[in-house]
């Protein structure tokens, strides 16, 4: 099975955005050395706890700091931008780092609706607009057009020797139909929604139409993961993640905190029920426990690749979690 990384550049309590981005760079280098397949970075806006707002800029830096791992967006929130500009950004990346670039797109705000409206004041949040953007994006990336279309007169530059791999990200499953129709890869965010993902992947496979960029369906699943050989570390990270999800659900945003801030937290029965539900979005435990959970998840989704999302409050613990999983799965880079 292939393991990959989806990194959100979390800003730990007492840290700052620069340090968070430096940690993303260090993690990308480690993932490259350990044999992880790809390293995606996220797009979030108007939040003080995640530093990644512009994946295309971060990808360029990461690609220059690594050698073989694929780099991509997990993802670019397409409704914020013009399809032409996204195509130009990723054509530039592909020209600089041919064969290593993934363009993952989504339609979620990556923040709140107010911020989304400021990013693109013409954003109508309509499905038809998103479909048109996907159509235009494909045309720009592949230099194809109807003679009467704007693409006949406006091309995305530069023109690289290859085309970046294209994925649609989804947390609801609805975009599976679009990924299948456009012949794109499909990535389901189990770490956001633990329901319906395997069915969405199945529908994607059943409806997939080959494109000039992808002949066979390609799918993966992303899940929150943490592993340690120290049960105490696992317990602390579990408690932190439980509180993080509750804070997002009740307050609409997350603040920075550490274990000492929440270790004595007392939850209501309703909050305890939400904690149990949210634990379906994550796999935590010893290396063997996490390996077993990841294999079961991959089997449930019928995929051969899992993206790991790790927001551990301690950066060294986050690195060690990825090292342990590379070892237990015997990734190609381990021991090289």
Secondary structure as UniProt FT lines:
FT   STRAND          2..7
FT   TURN            13..14
FT   HELIX           17..34
FT   STRAND          38..41
FT   HELIX           55..65
FT   STRAND          70..73
FT   STRAND          76..77
FT   HELIX           78..80
FT   HELIX           83..96
FT   TURN            98..99
FT   STRAND          101..106
FT   HELIX           113..119
FT   TURN            121..122
FT   HELIX           127..142
FT   TURN            147..148
FT   HELIX           150..152
FT   STRAND          165..170
FT   HELIX           175..182
FT   STRAND          185..189
FT   TURN            190..192
FT   HELIX           197..207
FT   STRAND          219..227
FT   HELIX           231..251
FT   HELIX           259..262
FT   TURN            263..264
FT   HELIX           269..278
FT   HELIX           279..281
FT   STRAND          282..285
FT   HELIX           287..301
FT   STRAND          305..309
FT   HELIX           315..328
FT   TURN            329..330
FT   TURN            332..335
//
